[in-house]
Amino acid sequence: MIAANHTNTDGVAGACKNCGLVSGRIIQDTCLSSGIVFPYINQVAPWVGLTLLAETGTQVVNMSFGGQGNGTFDYPKNVCADPLFQNDPECLTIAYASSQGVLMVAASGK
């Protein structure tokens, strides 16, 4: 839907004619001792990745990390607007990416 070439056999043109896409994985599958495979997210990886993307001219980043109580992010609404959290690394990274013109989008969830 974003970068489909209009000359494809499906006849679908993407919304962004001259866009490139990159995919970065920040979640890995971890096998617990019980044999259950559980998604594990490195709590630093998204923010390092977002900083690198902002520094390389990325325009849009999908920030849909999850948040189902399974080790992914589950922040309260507007946490970075709260003065108590404005100096947290996550909030500083988001502010930096925003200052570089990065549009951050995410699924609404529930």
HELIX and SHEET records of a PDB file:
HELIX    1   1 ALA A   45  GLU A   55  1                                  11    
HELIX    2   2 VAL A   79  ALA A   81  5                                   3    
HELIX    3   3 PRO A   89  SER A   99  1                                  11    
SHEET    1   A 2 ILE A  27  CYS A  31  0                                        
SHEET    2   A 2 VAL A  37  ILE A  41 -1                                        
SHEET    1   B 2 VAL A  60  ASN A  62  0                                        
SHEET    2   B 2 LEU A 103  VAL A 105  1                                        
END                                                                             
